[in-house]
């Protein structure tokens, strides 16, 4: 794993996510570009590098977004470990698998975040919140093919999503 490449990608995602993301939204749906990065590195690396990469990704999301510091770091490490644990069972070279894993990861994260916000502020309407969660998760999953293609270009030495013999 090339750490310099990882940190450059993470910096670009953090800057784009915090400044330009409002330009590509569809109504209330906004993609979260950190999720595909976590899924990509969970498929790519060993356990130690996976944990470190996902912690840094969560920490960057914590720094560039509102909310409690550390929540995203813990959640990203846990989900990255879960994906890493089951990556040999999954057909990770297939585009549908990549989209589905990112969609489920985003859906679970957004439901847990909405539950946390609902408990903290007692003011989230259920139907509109569920629709926003679904649309954001779906939009995040739809950007996965483009992001994984870009990530693979930076990690060209690792033939991750091709048949390995």
ChimeraX attribute file (.defattr): number of C-alpha atoms within 10 A of each C-alpha:
attribute: neighborCount
match mode: 1-to-1
recipient: residues
	/A:1	15
	/A:2	8
	/A:3	10
	/A:4	9
	/A:5	13
	/A:6	19
	/A:7	14
	/A:8	11
	/A:9	16
	/A:10	20
	/A:11	14
	/A:12	12
	/A:13	20
	/A:14	20
	/A:15	14
	/A:16	13
	/A:17	19
	/A:18	13
	/A:19	11
	/A:20	11
	/A:21	15
	/A:22	15
	/A:23	8
	/A:24	10
	/A:25	13
	/A:26	12
	/A:27	10
	/A:28	13
	/A:29	19
	/A:30	21
	/A:31	25
	/A:32	19
	/A:33	20
	/A:34	20
	/A:35	25
	/A:36	26
	/A:37	23
	/A:38	26
	/A:39	24
	/A:40	22
	/A:41	21
	/A:42	26
	/A:43	23
	/A:44	20
	/A:45	16
	/A:46	13
	/A:47	14
	/A:48	9
	/A:49	15
	/A:50	24
	/A:51	24
	/A:52	13
	/A:53	25
	/A:54	28
	/A:55	22
	/A:56	20
	/A:57	26
	/A:58	24
	/A:59	19
	/A:60	21
	/A:61	26
	/A:62	17
	/A:63	15
	/A:64	14
	/A:65	14
	/A:66	8
	/A:67	13
	/A:68	9
	/A:69	15
	/A:70	16
	/A:71	14
	/A:72	24
	/A:73	20
	/A:74	16
	/A:75	16
	/A:76	27
	/A:77	22
	/A:78	15
	/A:79	20
	/A:80	25
	/A:81	19
	/A:82	12
	/A:83	22
	/A:84	22
	/A:85	14
	/A:86	13
	/A:87	14
	/A:88	10
	/A:89	9
	/A:90	15
	/A:91	13
	/A:92	20
	/A:93	15
	/A:94	12
	/A:95	13
	/A:96	14
	/A:97	13
	/A:98	22
	/A:99	20
	/A:100	15
	/A:101	18
	/A:102	25
	/A:103	23
	/A:104	14
	/A:105	22
	/A:106	25
	/A:107	21
	/A:108	15
	/A:109	19
	/A:110	19
	/A:111	15
	/A:112	13
	/A:113	16
	/A:114	17
	/A:115	14
	/A:116	12
	/A:117	14
	/A:118	14
	/A:119	11
	/A:120	9
	/A:121	9
	/A:122	10
	/A:123	9
	/A:124	14
	/A:125	9
	/A:126	10
	/A:127	9
	/A:128	11
	/A:129	14
	/A:130	16
	/A:131	13
	/A:132	16
	/A:133	23
	/A:134	18
	/A:135	19
	/A:136	24
	/A:137	25
	/A:138	21
	/A:139	19
	/A:140	24
	/A:141	26
	/A:142	16
	/A:143	16
	/A:144	25
	/A:145	15
	/A:146	10
	/A:147	15
	/A:148	18
	/A:149	12
	/A:150	13
	/A:151	18
	/A:152	16
	/A:153	11
	/A:154	14
	/A:155	16
	/A:156	10
	/A:157	9
	/A:158	13
	/A:159	12
	/A:160	16
	/A:161	17
	/A:162	10
	/A:163	9
	/A:164	7
	/A:165	3
